Amino acid sequence: MKLTEKMSYLKGLMDGLEIDCSTKEGKILNQMSELLSDIVLYVDDLQSQIDELTELCEDLDEDLGEVETEIFGDDDFKCGECDCFNDEDDDDDDFELDDEDYDFDEDDDELYEINCPTCGDTILLNEDMIEEGSMNCPNCNELLEFDYENLTIEDFESAKSEE
């Protein structure tokens, strides 16, 4: 059952109850019914627009696929500058990337979050940036200095508890 059908059924039930709209409760129920009707119509309109956009996206995807086939062909892909993915010259059809070829540990540095005292911008720092001792805020260009040499565990824990 569609939302519009359910709303019509609900209105029929309310009409069958013969609610007195001159009472406070009757006024509230009547207003709620009207509001719900407006919401149902709005949602129904949105669903129609979504259906139209979905159909348009499917048509565009199909057209783009035809253009790709026309430009790049069915089987082979050439980037235009080299034969990097040209299957004609390559007997090995299995193209795999090995994890050994890449260093995934680069981004494993622990990040620290600070707030610029001038503009309040939140800045993420890694240990290398902190060890430099200072940097300019990327938002307001305020010079930020870092001195963690004299900090104790208690200072660190009290700073965390204040958050």
Backbone torsions as a table, in degrees:
resi	resn	phi	psi	omega
1	MET	NA	130.0	179.4
2	LYS	-73.9	162.0	179.3
3	LEU	-59.9	-40.9	-179.4
4	THR	-63.5	-37.7	178.0
5	GLU	-67.7	-40.4	178.3
6	LYS	-64.4	-38.5	179.9
7	MET	-67.5	-40.2	177.4
8	SER	-62.3	-41.0	178.2
9	TYR	-62.6	-43.8	179.3
10	LEU	-63.0	-42.1	178.0
11	LYS	-63.0	-38.6	177.8
12	GLY	-63.0	-42.0	177.3
13	LEU	-62.2	-42.8	-179.4
14	MET	-65.5	-39.5	178.3
15	ASP	-64.7	-35.8	179.1
16	GLY	-67.4	-26.9	179.0
17	LEU	-76.9	-15.1	-178.6
18	GLU	50.8	57.5	-179.0
19	ILE	-70.2	132.8	179.0
20	ASP	-79.2	111.4	-176.5
21	CYS	-78.7	-0.7	177.8
22	SER	-87.1	-14.1	178.0
23	THR	-87.2	162.6	179.0
24	LYS	-61.4	-44.4	-179.1
25	GLU	-65.1	-40.1	179.3
26	GLY	-64.7	-41.5	178.5
27	LYS	-62.4	-43.5	-179.6
28	ILE	-63.2	-47.8	-179.9
29	LEU	-62.3	-38.0	179.2
30	ASN	-65.8	-45.7	178.6
31	GLN	-64.2	-39.6	178.5
32	MET	-64.4	-38.2	178.4
33	SER	-65.0	-43.7	178.4
34	GLU	-65.0	-42.1	178.3
35	LEU	-62.7	-44.7	179.5
36	LEU	-63.5	-37.3	177.1
37	SER	-63.2	-44.1	178.5
38	ASP	-62.6	-41.5	179.5
39	ILE	-64.4	-42.4	179.2
40	VAL	-62.1	-44.0	178.6
41	LEU	-63.9	-40.1	179.4
42	TYR	-64.9	-45.3	179.2
43	VAL	-64.9	-39.9	178.6
44	ASP	-63.1	-41.1	177.1
45	ASP	-64.9	-42.8	177.9
46	LEU	-61.6	-41.5	179.6
47	GLN	-63.5	-38.3	177.3
48	SER	-63.8	-42.8	178.3
49	GLN	-64.6	-40.4	178.5
50	ILE	-63.3	-42.5	178.6
51	ASP	-61.2	-43.1	178.5
52	GLU	-63.8	-43.5	-179.9
53	LEU	-66.8	-37.2	177.8
54	THR	-63.8	-43.6	178.1
55	GLU	-63.4	-41.3	178.3
56	LEU	-63.6	-42.1	178.6
57	CYS	-63.7	-40.3	177.6
58	GLU	-64.2	-40.7	177.4
59	ASP	-64.6	-43.7	178.8
60	LEU	-63.9	-39.6	178.6
61	ASP	-63.6	-41.9	178.6
62	GLU	-64.4	-44.6	178.8
63	ASP	-64.0	-40.5	178.6
64	LEU	-64.6	-39.1	176.2
65	GLY	-60.4	-40.3	177.2
66	GLU	-65.1	-40.6	178.0
67	VAL	-64.7	-44.1	178.3
68	GLU	-60.1	-42.8	179.0
69	THR	-63.9	-41.0	-179.9
70	GLU	-65.9	-41.7	-177.4
71	ILE	-79.2	-49.3	-172.3
72	PHE	-96.6	-12.6	-178.0
73	GLY	85.1	173.5	-177.8
74	ASP	-78.6	-43.7	-169.3
75	ASP	-100.6	-41.4	-170.3
76	ASP	-110.4	152.0	176.1
77	PHE	-125.5	123.4	174.5
78	LYS	-119.4	135.3	-178.5
79	CYS	-79.3	-9.6	178.0
80	GLY	99.3	-28.0	-179.2
81	GLU	-102.4	-27.0	-178.7
82	CYS	-152.5	-178.4	178.6
83	ASP	-105.1	41.6	-171.4
84	CYS	-64.4	-30.0	179.0
85	PHE	-123.7	26.0	-179.3
86	ASN	-81.0	116.2	-176.9
87	ASP	-74.5	-16.9	-179.0
88	GLU	-63.9	-37.8	-177.3
89	ASP	-89.5	-7.4	-173.4
90	ASP	-115.8	118.7	178.6
91	ASP	-78.3	-20.8	-177.0
92	ASP	-89.1	108.3	-178.6
93	ASP	-82.5	-11.6	-179.5
94	ASP	-92.0	113.1	179.0
95	PHE	-108.1	114.5	-178.9
96	GLU	-131.3	146.3	173.9
97	LEU	-100.0	130.1	176.8
98	ASP	-93.5	139.3	177.2
99	ASP	-61.3	-25.1	-179.5
100	GLU	-66.8	-23.0	-178.6
101	ASP	-75.2	-14.2	-174.9
102	TYR	-128.1	146.8	177.3
103	ASP	-98.8	98.6	-178.2
104	PHE	-83.2	-3.9	-178.1
105	ASP	-83.8	-3.9	-178.3
106	GLU	-59.7	-39.6	-174.9
107	ASP	-92.9	11.3	-177.6
108	ASP	-85.4	3.8	178.3
109	ASP	-63.5	143.5	176.8
110	GLU	-73.7	135.0	-179.2
111	LEU	-102.7	144.4	178.6
112	TYR	-119.2	142.4	-176.4
113	GLU	-109.2	128.3	175.1
114	ILE	-128.0	160.2	175.5
115	ASN	-115.3	132.9	177.3
116	CYS	-69.0	127.9	-178.9
117	PRO	-68.4	-20.5	-177.9
118	THR	-85.0	-54.7	-174.8
119	CYS	-104.1	-13.7	179.3
120	GLY	81.3	4.8	-180.0
121	ASP	-65.3	139.0	177.8
122	THR	-88.7	128.7	-176.4
123	ILE	-123.0	134.4	176.5
124	LEU	-97.7	130.3	-178.4
125	LEU	-125.3	146.7	170.2
126	ASN	-102.8	176.8	-175.2
127	GLU	-62.4	-36.8	-179.9
128	ASP	-62.2	-39.7	-179.9
129	MET	-67.1	-38.7	179.8
130	ILE	-68.7	-38.9	-178.8
131	GLU	-65.4	-24.5	176.2
132	GLU	-63.9	-26.0	175.1
133	GLY	97.0	-25.9	179.6
134	SER	-161.6	164.0	174.7
135	MET	-164.2	163.5	175.8
136	ASN	-93.1	139.7	177.2
137	CYS	-62.0	128.8	-179.9
138	PRO	-66.7	-17.1	-178.0
139	ASN	-91.0	-50.7	-174.0
140	CYS	-115.9	-1.1	177.8
141	ASN	67.7	16.6	175.9
142	GLU	-68.7	136.5	177.7
143	LEU	-73.5	121.4	179.3
144	LEU	-109.8	127.8	-179.3
145	GLU	-113.0	142.0	-177.8
146	PHE	-119.1	123.7	176.8
147	ASP	-131.6	95.9	-178.1
148	TYR	-107.9	2.7	-177.4
149	GLU	-62.5	-40.4	-174.2
150	ASN	-94.3	6.3	179.5
151	LEU	-76.4	144.3	176.1
152	THR	-109.8	171.8	178.2
153	ILE	-60.8	-36.9	-179.8
154	GLU	-63.6	-39.6	178.1
155	ASP	-62.5	-42.7	-179.5
156	PHE	-64.9	-44.4	-179.6
157	GLU	-67.2	-37.2	178.6
158	SER	-69.4	-34.6	176.6
159	ALA	-66.0	-38.5	178.4
160	LYS	-68.6	-37.3	-177.6
161	SER	-71.3	-25.6	178.4
162	GLU	-71.2	-24.5	179.6
163	GLU	-72.0	NA	NA
